[in-house]
Amino acid sequence: MKTISEPKVVSRPAVSLRRRFYRWRVLRDLLSLSLAAVVAALPLPSANAAFHLWTVTEVYSSPDGSVQFIKLATGTTGEYQLNTHVITCTGPLGTHSYTFTADLPPSPGTAGHTFLIGTPSLASVPGGVTPDFVLTGPAPFLFLTPGITNTVGIQGSASPSTQFAAYTNLPTDGLLSLQGSASNLVPATNSPKNFANQSNSIVPVKFLSGQAVGTNFVLSFRTATGVDQSAGPNYAVEFKNLLTDTTWSNYTTIPGDGTTKSVSNALSSASQRFFRLNVP
């Protein structure tokens, strides 16, 4: 008669089980480290970091608001992805907004550069430059009412208290702008400069003075240069002897070079004469 022995239950030593557990935990930790390394190697999203470090450094307006510009600057590279972002001018009278319709050129980089947002006429006025972005929508974009505080900047900018500009009384003499940063803007001669580093200074087309000097009537006026100190536009001094005359006659034409010019007309040439300054 055969004897069938009962199955024996063989238990693994506890030490062996602990070793298996430690091996699993080491593999788990290694896998976690590998995944972390892969995540760290992936490029981080750059949409937010590619536009939010532009600071408003200058705001300008002509007396009637038909010529305006906003200049922004950054010391950081890679800040060129402006498309679809919004710049606003906000104050007690409401908010004016402009949505960027394109990016800045990615090369040569943005560090140390400025760019301009301006009205369509900015490129054609004496002393103007071509803006990188042309303002559309409500005009004037920058509020001109004195005595109220307005802020200008790109929505979503880092540290809005320093990236935005705040102004109360924007000069409207056509010559001065407000320059600086944040709330530390001070009046200075306007200095537009676009992303291509083209710079100039807008000069209002008007007579500075007109007075009798001896036997002559002397008129003086400022002139503008072209972009980057190139030759400026021609200034036509025109006249007529009666306000009812339908046409103006040319008295003289002077090329602009950034200096103040004077024109003399003999008092004996007419009993009365009216003058105007024109940049064709």
Secondary structure as GFF3:
##gff-version 3
##sequence-region A 1 280
A	DSSP	alpha_helix	14	41	.	.	.	ID=ss1
A	DSSP	three_ten_helix	48	50	.	.	.	ID=ss2
A	DSSP	beta_strand	55	61	.	.	.	ID=ss3
A	DSSP	beta_strand	68	74	.	.	.	ID=ss4
A	DSSP	beta_strand	86	91	.	.	.	ID=ss5
A	DSSP	beta_strand	94	99	.	.	.	ID=ss6
A	DSSP	beta_strand	113	118	.	.	.	ID=ss7
A	DSSP	three_ten_helix	120	123	.	.	.	ID=ss8
A	DSSP	beta_strand	133	134	.	.	.	ID=ss9
A	DSSP	beta_strand	150	154	.	.	.	ID=ss10
A	DSSP	alpha_helix	160	163	.	.	.	ID=ss11
A	DSSP	beta_strand	165	167	.	.	.	ID=ss12
A	DSSP	beta_strand	176	181	.	.	.	ID=ss13
A	DSSP	beta_strand	184	189	.	.	.	ID=ss14
A	DSSP	beta_strand	207	213	.	.	.	ID=ss15
A	DSSP	beta_strand	216	222	.	.	.	ID=ss16
A	DSSP	three_ten_helix	227	229	.	.	.	ID=ss17
A	DSSP	beta_strand	234	240	.	.	.	ID=ss18
A	DSSP	beta_strand	249	255	.	.	.	ID=ss19
A	DSSP	beta_strand	260	266	.	.	.	ID=ss20
A	DSSP	three_ten_helix	267	269	.	.	.	ID=ss21
A	DSSP	beta_strand	274	278	.	.	.	ID=ss22
###
